């Protein structure tokens, strides 16, 4: 099975990219927060998705 990647806005100021390698594997998320009008900064890495 191919790895799964999803990306989208959690809310107006938070963008989340989630990666899962395969069934039963842990999910990893990179969480970005709006820094300015058009900029995002990495705010957190969630190792359990």
N, C-alpha and C positions, 0 to 999 in steps of 0.2 A: 504494500500500500504506500502511496505517496505521502510525504509530509503535508500537514495542513497548516496554512497560514491565514489568519483573518486580521483585518484592520478596520478600525472605525472609531468614531467619536463616542465616548462614554457620556460626555456632556459637552457643553459649548466650549469649555476650556481644557478638556482632557481627551487625548487621542491615544488609543491602545493598539499595539500590534502583538498578536498572540501566535505562537508557534508550537506545534505538536508533531513529533516525529512519526508516531504510529499509534495503533490502538494499544491502550494500556500504559502508554508512556506519559510522563509528566508534561504539563503545559508550561511554557515560559512566556512571560509577558513583559514588554517594554512599555512603560507608561510615560507619555510626554505631556507636559503642561504648556499652555500658551504663555509665551514670554512677552511678546508684543502683538500688534495686530496680525501680523503674518508669520511670526516666528514661534517655533516650538523648542523646548529644552527637555532633555531626558530628566525625568523627575524620580523614577524608580524602576527597578527590575524585580518582577514578581516571579520567583522560581517555582511556585506551585500553582500558577495560573489562576 
